[in-house]
Amino acid sequence: MRWLAGLLVLTGVGFLLRRLLGVNSPAQRAPAGLAPLGPERQAVYDGFAPEVEARTAMLGISLNDAFEERGAGRHDMAWRMIRLSASEWDGMAKIAAGLLDALAKYLPGAQVVVTPRSIHAHRFKSRLMVDYVRMHELLDQLVFSSRRRYQLQLRLLRRAAGIVTGEFRHTYRQAERTDDRSPEVWNQIDLYFHDFDLIAKEALLAFRALLACLPLSVLPKFSLELNALLRGRVRTRSLPVQR
């Protein structure tokens, strides 16, 4: 019974500490819906996020078409589409990395508390990413500062994007060298894209969270830096620059 009493004492102490420090208080929990950004910030978001979403969707469509060609028995055509997807993936990975680097750069200028998001391992599918994100879940619980948790979130996403992109490249290039088109190779490609798509979505949510906290005076410079990431854009509308 001593262990039970000790556990209850530790639980009570932990609860009191979290209450005193304000962890998980209503003010710090992310809202159920997305709060409006205001016209200036919304213009910056709308000029960038839909482009990222469009490129990610195009990558997904290319991969889906490759799987359909494979299912129809047109294996040569299926792998040609994987080659095309590999090029699109590289471009999208550079945009995601550039966005996350920009968020880390502009975080010190945030005027109010940035609301971080917890990223859970169970949402990923590849074993590599599940194990990697799981290592950070405990650390996320041990960090009380919202700013530090947001920084941790950015580092996690930045590293995760690099890892899953590297694994996709390795799988693809190995298959190119060995002419391996086994179901295992295709399954790995499918899992890696699922995780990369999830990372891209989380990066956009992190972008929106920081954008809501930046002063209006930094939006023009921030906007220009984001614009530089979108050379050869899919959408025709240019990214607005606030004046």
N, C-alpha and C positions, 0 to 999 in steps of 0.2 A: 504493500500500500504506500510505502514511502515514495516509490517512483511516480505514483499517481499524484500524490500531493505535490511533489516537485514539479511535475508537468503542469499542474493547475497554477502554481505560483508563477512559473515562467510565462505561461499564457497570459495571466493577468498583468504581469509586468510589461510584456510586449504590447498588450492592448492599450495600457496607460501611456506608454511611450509614443505609440502611433497617434493617440488622441492629442497628447501634448504637442507633438510636432506637426500635427495637422495632416498626417498622411491619410489619404483616402477620404478626406473631408469633402463635402459637396462642392466646395470652391475649387478643389484640385482635380476631381474626377472629370473625365471628358464628357461633354454633353452627349445626350442620345442622338441629337441631330447636329448638323453643321450650322453654326451661327453665320448670319450674313456678314460679308466682309466690308461693305461700303463700296461706293462706285469706283474710287481710285484703286483700291486693292483688288476688287473684283476684275477690273480691266486687266491688271497685270496677270492675275490667275487665268482668266479666260484666254489671254494671248499665249499662254504657255502650256497649261495642263491639257487642253484638247489636242494639241499637237503630239504630246507624249502619248496620250491615249490612242490617237490615230495610228501612230507608228507601232505601238505595242499590238494593236488590233491587226495591223497588216502582217506583222511577224506571226501572230497566231493563225491568221488565215493561210499564210504560206505553209506553215507546218501542218495545218489541218488538211490542206490540199495534198501535201506529200503523203500523209497517212491514207488519204482516200485513194490516191494512185497506187500505193502499195497494196491496199485491200483489193483493188481491181486487178492485181497481177502485173501492173506496169511498173516493174521495179526500177528500170533505168530512169524513167521519167520521175519516179518518186525521189530517187536520190539526187537528181538534178535540182529538184525543188528544195532539198535539204541544203545543197550548196548555196542556192539563192538565199535561203533563210539564214545561213551562217553569216553572210555579209550584212544582212539586215540586223541581225543580233548584235554584231560588233558596233554598228552605228547607234543602236539603242542603248547599249551598255555605256558608251561614251557620254551620252546625254544624261543617263541616270547618275553616273559618277560625277559629272559636272554639276548637276543640280544639288546633289548631297554636299559636295565641296562648297558650293555657294551658300547653302543653308548654314554650314558650320562657320563660314566666314562672316555672315551677317548676324549670327546669333548674339554676339555681344551688344549689338545695337537695339535689341528688343527692349521696349519700354515697359511692358507688362509681362507677367509670368506666362511662359509658353507651356501649353498643355501637352505633355508627352503621351504617347500611346504605348501600351504593353504589347509586345510582339510575341506570340505564343508558338511553340514548336509544333503543336498538333495541326497547325494550319499548313505546314509544309509537307511535301510528299517524298522528296529524295532523302535517303538515309543520312547523307552528308549534311544537308541543311537542318534536318531534325536534330541531329546531335549538336551541331554548331549553335543553333538558337537555344537549345535546352541549357547549354552552359551559361547563357546570358540571363536566363529567367531568374535564377537565384540572385545574381548581381543586381538585377532590376529591383528586386524586393528589398535589397539592403541599402539602396540609394534613396535618400529621402528628399533631396532637393529636386524640384521640378526641372530647373535648368540643367542639372547634371544628368537627370534621367533622359532629358531630351538629347543631350550630347551623346549619351550612351546609345540612344536609339539611332542617331545619325551614324555613329561608328559601326553599329551592328549592320545597318542597311548597306553602308558603303562596303564593308568587308564581305557581306553576304553576296552582294551583286558581283564582286570580283571572283568569289569562290565559285558560284554557280556558273558564271560565264566561262571561267577557266576549265571547269569540268565538262561543260558542253564542248568547248574547243578541243579538249583532249579526246573526248569520245568521238567527235566528228573526224578529227585528223587521224586518229588511230584506225577508224573504219576506212578512211580514204587509203591509208597505206596498206592495210591488210585485206582490203576488199570484203570486210566483215559487214554483212547486212542482216545479222541475226536479230531475232525478236528482242533479245536483251539490249542491243544497241538502240533499237527504236523505243523501247520502253524507257531507257535512261533519258533519251532526248525529250520524250513526253514529260517525264517528271521534272527535268531541269527547266523546261519552259514554264510549267505550272509555277514553280518556285520563283523564277525570274519575273513573271507577270505579277505575282504577289508582292515582290519587292518593289516593283515599279509603282504599284498602287499605294503601297505604304509610303513611298518617297513623296508622292503627290499629296498625301494627307499631311505629312510632315511639312511640306511646302506651304500648304494652306494654313497650318497652325502657326508657323512663324510669320507668315505674311500678315496675319491679323494683329501681330504684336509689334511690327516695325513702324517707325515714324514715317509720315508721308514724305518727309524730306529725302529719304534714302531710296524711295521707290524708283526715281528715274535711273539711277546708277544700277540698282538691282535689276531693273527691267532690261537695260542694255546688256548686262552680263548674261542674263538668260537668253536674250535674243541671239547672242553669239553662239549659243549651243545648238541653235536650230537652223544652221545653214543647210540649204537643200530641203526646205520644209515640205511636208506633205500638204498642209492646208495653205491656202493662198493669203489668208488674212494676216497682216503683219502684227507683231507684238506691239501694243501701244506703249508709248513712253510718256509718263506724266510730266507735265510742265508746271 
